[in-house]
Amino acid sequence: MDSYHETIRIASINLFNFIAPPDAYYDFENIYSHEQWAKKLGWFEAFFEENQPDIIGFQEVFSPDELQSLMASLGYPHFAVLDTPELMGDYVYKSPVVALASRFPIVEMALVQSAPQLCQHIGVVADFSFSRKPLRATIDLPQIGRCDVYVVHLKSKRNDLGQGREVETELDGGADLMARQALGRVASNLQRATEAALLFHQIMLRRQNTSLPMVLMGDFNDSLSSSALEAFRVNPKQVYRADIEDKKLKAMFEVQLTQALNHFCLFDSYDLYRHGAKLNQNLLQDEFESSLHEDDEENISLSPSSSLSPCPNQWQRASTHYFGNTGSVLDYILVSSEFDASQNASLGEVIDYQTFDRHLVRPDYERDKMSTDHAPVMMTLAVRG
């Protein structure tokens, strides 16, 4: 029987234009009043105090100093941010950055860079750059030791080829508008896909050199099942024997090969939690049905409400963002094989996963008007003893 002596909560949250007055985001009109800013700080403060994450990855940070001060006051003495928003002029900023706060010591931090030597092989320019530089913080976790935690905010689906851009389509009117929509969406998808692929490469390079467990979290701005994020889904089932050139890998049996390749895969913490919860539920169901057989002679009858069968929507994943009435999952926490309980080298198990969407699906105007347009997500990791 596995024993667990420590739990660690890891959360990701898009702060939605976190900028202290008198600074503005994107346009001079976007300045929070002091009352609005106080409400925004209060909403996040209440969230952190109620849910008590140990490590938090942030996106859309325009005011990192104010964020660090807030988190320090809430018991997060360790903070990582290395990039800075871009000043457009007259207190107006663009290009928000990512950051991380932790209750545990951060022993190293770095911005993830692209690999120019690989760019030409995937059809992009050698000086390709991330729309927002990913952050890596190496954290000293209880019982686990050093763990690499990446915070990302990938390119959005927003069309950047609007009519204000100097792009000649040789069209006008509706034809020009629709062509720009098509070209802009393709450009955004290509940027996001390239960011995912080059980030995955850098994660693998770090993993090969250090073998440290890792976590990748943030606003992916797309579904994990999309073609743009395919790099995050590579797994041993996609590998053909004929593609293997390494002699050590060639000599492995299937089980050994799968274990070796899983070391370089990413796992969705929500799926790990769901899988473990379903296994536990099946065990409870088996025990329940066994007890019925044992007590069959007593003719015990049960009401429908006593059934342990899951309701149809129990495992329907909650959306983290809404465009109109359409919801989608854009925010994720991915982990390495050390946090998959089914792996031989597992250091822990994902025992809970939460999506905090009340302010999106049942908003209270006074309480939530200065919150965020994303649902924070949080996983709870139980560390093996």
Wavefront OBJ file of the C-alpha trace (Angstrom):
o trace
v 0.000 0.000 0.000
v 1.376 3.398 -0.978
v 1.920 5.887 1.819
v 1.910 9.656 1.395
v 3.352 12.122 3.870
v 3.132 15.435 2.017
v 0.730 17.178 -0.326
v 1.694 19.997 -2.672
v -0.828 22.234 -4.417
v 0.167 23.776 -7.740
v -2.040 26.368 -9.457
v -2.061 28.364 -12.683
v -3.973 31.617 -13.043
v -4.321 34.203 -15.781
v -4.565 37.505 -13.885
v -6.254 39.356 -16.775
v -4.431 42.657 -17.182
v -2.786 42.860 -13.764
v -1.559 46.459 -13.822
v -1.393 48.993 -11.020
v -2.594 52.582 -11.595
v -1.619 55.000 -12.969
v -0.198 52.640 -15.600
v -2.464 51.478 -18.428
v -2.646 48.350 -20.564
v -2.599 48.730 -24.367
v -4.441 52.072 -24.401
v -4.353 55.173 -22.233
v -8.056 54.710 -21.419
v -7.352 51.346 -19.732
v -6.365 52.645 -16.302
v -7.895 51.157 -13.174
v -9.244 53.511 -10.564
v -7.843 52.976 -7.072
v -11.145 51.405 -6.075
v -11.034 48.996 -9.030
v -7.427 48.081 -8.293
v -8.228 47.423 -4.626
v -11.117 45.146 -5.686
v -8.875 43.257 -8.094
v -6.220 42.707 -5.417
v -8.938 41.703 -2.950
v -10.389 39.076 -5.278
v -7.043 37.362 -5.793
v -6.138 37.661 -2.125
v -9.392 35.927 -1.157
v -8.778 33.206 -3.749
v -5.283 32.413 -2.476
v -6.298 32.482 1.181
v -9.262 30.173 0.568
v -7.519 27.605 -1.663
v -3.953 27.745 -0.322
v -1.852 26.781 -3.378
v 1.835 26.239 -2.604
v 3.109 27.215 -6.055
v 1.341 29.545 -8.469
v 2.115 30.316 -12.101
v 0.826 33.687 -13.331
v 0.028 35.056 -16.781
v -0.799 38.611 -17.945
v 1.434 40.361 -15.421
v 2.019 44.044 -16.183
v 3.024 45.017 -12.614
v 5.389 42.332 -11.292
v 6.584 44.407 -8.316
v 3.032 44.846 -7.037
v 2.351 41.142 -7.574
v 5.471 40.157 -5.653
v 4.468 42.451 -2.798
v 0.965 40.957 -2.694
v 2.248 37.389 -2.651
v 4.849 38.129 0.030
v 2.084 39.489 2.267
v 0.169 36.208 1.772
v 3.070 33.969 2.782
v 4.883 33.391 -0.515
v 8.449 34.597 0.121
v 9.859 33.196 -3.123
v 9.060 34.922 -6.408
v 10.346 34.557 -9.952
v 10.006 36.994 -12.851
v 12.704 37.765 -15.411
v 10.962 39.499 -18.291
v 9.470 43.001 -18.354
v 6.372 44.409 -20.106
v 7.023 46.722 -23.035
v 6.416 50.448 -22.521
v 4.530 51.920 -25.477
v 4.744 55.440 -24.096
v 3.057 57.679 -21.517
v 2.514 54.929 -18.919
v 0.896 52.633 -21.482
v 2.238 49.074 -21.617
v 1.879 46.013 -23.825
v 3.378 42.508 -23.811
v 2.603 41.321 -20.264
v 4.901 38.687 -18.740
v 4.620 35.475 -16.749
v 5.711 35.030 -13.136
v 5.740 32.464 -10.334
v 5.268 32.573 -6.557
v 6.221 29.762 -4.192
v 6.223 28.826 -0.543
v 9.271 26.673 -1.256
v 12.749 27.964 -2.149
v 13.482 28.799 -5.776
v 17.072 27.723 -6.388
v 17.358 28.752 -10.049
v 15.368 30.642 -12.666
v 15.742 31.292 -16.387
v 13.814 32.389 -19.456
v 13.384 29.664 -22.064
v 15.004 30.572 -25.379
v 14.289 29.169 -28.816
v 16.826 27.030 -30.670
v 17.801 28.805 -33.939
v 19.481 25.671 -35.318
v 16.128 23.866 -35.257
v 13.976 26.635 -36.681
v 14.861 26.004 -40.322
v 13.943 22.336 -39.927
v 10.375 23.188 -38.939
v 9.951 25.906 -41.540
v 10.331 29.095 -39.484
v 12.858 31.910 -39.495
v 16.070 31.424 -37.516
v 15.395 34.482 -35.337
v 11.984 33.186 -34.242
v 10.971 34.416 -30.793
v 8.241 33.519 -28.329
v 5.321 35.946 -28.171
v 5.831 35.808 -24.389
v 9.008 34.246 -23.036
v 8.361 31.108 -20.940
v 9.798 31.069 -17.423
v 11.554 28.131 -15.767
v 11.936 28.108 -11.989
v 13.743 25.243 -10.276
v 12.086 24.737 -6.880
v 13.246 22.697 -3.885
v 10.127 20.664 -3.031
v 9.627 18.771 0.258
v 10.640 15.072 -0.020
v 11.099 15.422 -3.796
v 13.995 17.838 -4.025
v 14.620 19.989 -7.066
v 11.817 20.214 -9.610
v 11.645 22.335 -12.771
v 8.434 24.354 -13.027
v 7.644 26.115 -16.323
v 5.100 28.915 -16.670
v 3.870 29.744 -20.174
v 1.421 31.962 -21.997
v 1.307 30.793 -25.597
v 0.240 32.907 -28.556
v -3.473 33.636 -28.645
v -5.794 32.895 -31.557
v -6.285 36.612 -32.068
v -5.936 37.784 -35.666
v -2.892 40.086 -35.867
v -3.431 40.967 -39.530
v -6.109 43.583 -38.988
v -6.773 46.365 -41.474
v -4.450 48.650 -39.540
v -1.494 46.447 -40.478
v 0.584 47.243 -43.566
v -0.236 44.012 -45.386
v -1.309 44.300 -49.003
v -3.892 41.645 -49.872
v -4.849 43.194 -53.240
v -8.445 42.933 -52.037
v -11.003 45.317 -50.586
v -14.282 45.234 -48.699
v -15.566 41.876 -47.511
v -12.987 39.928 -49.513
v -10.138 41.813 -47.820
v -11.675 41.308 -44.371
v -12.188 37.561 -44.775
v -8.749 37.034 -46.315
v -7.133 38.852 -43.393
v -9.144 36.709 -40.986
v -7.934 33.515 -42.670
v -4.301 34.623 -42.946
v -4.250 36.016 -39.406
v -5.627 32.849 -37.857
v -3.123 30.696 -39.711
v -0.290 32.976 -38.594
v -1.413 32.746 -34.961
v -1.707 28.952 -35.138
v 1.741 28.654 -36.685
v 3.236 30.885 -33.990
v 1.586 28.900 -31.190
v 2.536 25.534 -32.711
v 6.149 26.644 -33.110
v 6.236 27.923 -29.534
v 4.947 24.557 -28.295
v 7.440 22.548 -30.359
v 10.491 24.644 -29.435
v 9.442 24.756 -25.777
v 9.060 20.983 -25.734
v 12.545 20.648 -27.210
v 14.025 22.863 -24.506
v 12.194 20.925 -21.799
v 13.556 17.652 -23.190
v 17.062 19.084 -23.386
v 16.880 20.121 -19.741
v 15.323 16.769 -18.786
v 18.059 14.816 -20.529
v 20.782 16.839 -18.815
v 19.332 16.872 -15.297
v 16.639 14.150 -15.047
v 14.724 16.490 -12.742
v 10.959 16.025 -12.472
v 9.036 18.873 -14.072
v 5.735 20.716 -14.289
v 4.509 22.785 -17.250
v 1.559 25.067 -16.605
v -0.140 28.124 -17.972
v -2.532 29.578 -20.508
v -2.018 27.507 -23.658
v -4.622 29.522 -25.620
v -5.762 26.323 -27.309
v -7.093 22.874 -26.571
v -4.468 20.299 -25.715
v -6.032 18.093 -28.402
v -5.428 20.703 -31.134
v -2.898 20.178 -33.905
v -1.049 23.307 -32.759
v -0.213 21.670 -29.410
v 0.647 18.256 -30.806
v 4.215 18.578 -29.502
v 2.890 18.260 -25.948
v 1.126 14.974 -26.796
v 3.974 12.903 -28.251
v 4.029 9.439 -26.674
v 5.513 5.947 -27.201
v 2.421 4.743 -29.089
v 3.342 7.093 -31.937
v 6.842 5.636 -32.336
v 7.547 3.068 -35.050
v 10.342 0.587 -34.488
v 11.745 1.493 -37.900
v 12.227 5.095 -36.727
v 14.492 4.118 -33.821
v 18.186 4.650 -34.525
v 19.640 4.600 -31.011
v 21.208 1.154 -30.377
v 20.177 1.001 -26.724
v 16.563 1.794 -27.546
v 16.559 -0.700 -30.423
v 17.612 -3.512 -28.096
v 14.773 -2.885 -25.625
v 11.629 -4.960 -25.311
v 8.325 -3.099 -25.637
v 7.795 -2.657 -21.904
v 11.327 -1.349 -21.399
v 11.041 0.945 -24.410
v 7.748 2.407 -23.211
v 9.199 3.110 -19.776
v 12.279 4.757 -21.279
v 10.234 6.976 -23.597
v 7.672 7.879 -20.932
v 10.511 9.638 -19.119
v 10.379 12.186 -21.944
v 6.594 12.567 -22.161
v 4.184 15.079 -20.663
v 1.052 13.983 -18.812
v -2.096 16.036 -18.274
v -2.578 16.213 -14.491
v -6.356 16.307 -14.973
v -6.251 12.977 -16.822
v -4.003 11.476 -14.141
v -6.427 12.576 -11.433
v -9.444 11.316 -13.368
v -7.794 7.947 -14.014
v -6.877 7.500 -10.351
v -10.311 8.621 -9.167
v -12.040 6.177 -11.517
v -9.875 3.317 -10.264
v -10.746 4.178 -6.671
v -14.405 4.470 -7.584
v -14.353 1.046 -9.256
v -12.758 -0.452 -6.155
v -15.483 1.075 -3.992
v -18.128 -0.231 -6.395
v -16.631 -3.739 -6.235
v -16.557 -3.630 -2.442
v -20.120 -2.339 -2.386
v -21.385 -5.094 -4.688
v -19.487 -7.723 -2.693
v -21.217 -6.569 0.467
v -24.567 -6.918 -1.310
v -23.800 -10.533 -2.166
v -22.730 -11.219 1.399
v -25.973 -9.749 2.732
v -28.185 -11.204 0.024
v -29.907 -13.564 2.458
v -31.140 -10.585 4.443
v -32.899 -9.167 1.320
v -31.498 -5.689 1.825
v -33.070 -3.220 -0.591
v -31.422 -0.022 -1.729
v -32.834 3.247 -2.969
v -31.501 4.608 -6.289
v -29.619 7.302 -4.403
v -27.420 4.701 -2.693
v -25.761 3.645 -5.965
v -22.066 4.420 -6.335
v -22.290 4.651 -10.121
v -20.979 7.960 -11.460
v -23.441 10.440 -12.896
v -23.125 10.952 -16.691
v -21.475 14.377 -16.388
v -19.131 13.545 -13.521
v -16.047 13.509 -15.731
v -17.000 16.322 -18.079
v -14.081 18.743 -17.892
v -14.995 22.271 -16.860
v -14.128 25.084 -19.259
v -11.523 27.636 -18.192
v -12.522 30.371 -20.640
v -15.666 31.497 -22.442
v -16.111 33.321 -25.734
v -19.740 34.352 -25.603
v -21.592 31.223 -24.544
v -18.943 28.858 -25.860
v -16.575 27.419 -23.287
v -13.147 25.898 -23.878
v -10.260 24.535 -21.842
v -7.208 26.742 -22.377
v -5.410 26.424 -19.033
v -3.439 23.297 -18.168
v -0.979 21.754 -15.731
v 1.182 19.066 -17.348
v 3.665 16.925 -15.439
v 6.503 14.480 -16.036
v 6.309 10.725 -15.451
v 7.447 11.061 -11.826
v 3.933 12.279 -10.981
v 2.121 9.468 -12.795
v 1.305 6.864 -10.133
v 1.372 4.053 -12.733
v 5.045 4.642 -13.559
v 7.785 2.625 -11.868
v 9.771 5.733 -10.927
v 6.745 7.586 -9.587
v 7.437 10.061 -6.770
v 3.810 10.965 -6.179
v 0.232 10.907 -7.364
v -2.224 13.572 -8.515
v -5.043 13.156 -5.967
v -7.123 16.217 -6.830
v -7.727 18.639 -9.675
v -9.943 21.710 -9.439
v -11.226 24.294 -11.892
v -12.433 27.438 -10.139
v -15.067 28.742 -12.529
v -17.747 30.211 -10.225
v -16.969 33.773 -11.331
v -17.488 32.702 -14.954
v -20.613 30.521 -14.716
v -22.337 32.042 -11.649
v -20.857 35.524 -11.351
v -21.716 37.993 -8.631
v -21.103 41.441 -10.058
v -19.909 43.128 -6.886
v -17.665 40.239 -5.953
v -16.306 39.267 -9.374
v -16.327 42.359 -11.592
v -12.545 42.881 -11.220
v -11.516 39.207 -11.219
v -10.298 37.431 -14.357
v -11.687 36.086 -17.627
v -10.052 32.682 -17.012
v -10.790 29.990 -14.448
v -7.771 29.219 -12.248
v -6.821 25.542 -12.195
v -5.061 23.682 -9.374
v -3.768 20.151 -8.892
v -2.928 18.505 -5.577
v 0.057 16.194 -5.578
v 0.531 13.560 -2.869
v 4.227 12.776 -2.398
v 5.207 9.184 -1.710
v 6.742 8.500 1.683
l 1 2 3 4 5 6 7 8 9 10 11 12 13 14 15 16 17 18 19 20 21 22 23 24 25 26 27 28 29 30 31 32 33 34 35 36 37 38 39 40 41 42 43 44 45 46 47 48 49 50 51 52 53 54 55 56 57 58 59 60 61 62 63 64 65 66 67 68 69 70 71 72 73 74 75 76 77 78 79 80 81 82 83 84 85 86 87 88 89 90 91 92 93 94 95 96 97 98 99 100 101 102 103 104 105 106 107 108 109 110 111 112 113 114 115 116 117 118 119 120 121 122 123 124 125 126 127 128 129 130 131 132 133 134 135 136 137 138 139 140 141 142 143 144 145 146 147 148 149 150 151 152 153 154 155 156 157 158 159 160 161 162 163 164 165 166 167 168 169 170 171 172 173 174 175 176 177 178 179 180 181 182 183 184 185 186 187 188 189 190 191 192 193 194 195 196 197 198 199 200 201 202 203 204 205 206 207 208 209 210 211 212 213 214 215 216 217 218 219 220 221 222 223 224 225 226 227 228 229 230 231 232 233 234 235 236 237 238 239 240 241 242 243 244 245 246 247 248 249 250 251 252 253 254 255 256 257 258 259 260 261 262 263 264 265 266 267 268 269 270 271 272 273 274 275 276 277 278 279 280 281 282 283 284 285 286 287 288 289 290 291 292 293 294 295 296 297 298 299 300 301 302 303 304 305 306 307 308 309 310 311 312 313 314 315 316 317 318 319 320 321 322 323 324 325 326 327 328 329 330 331 332 333 334 335 336 337 338 339 340 341 342 343 344 345 346 347 348 349 350 351 352 353 354 355 356 357 358 359 360 361 362 363 364 365 366 367 368 369 370 371 372 373 374 375 376 377 378 379 380 381 382 383 384 385
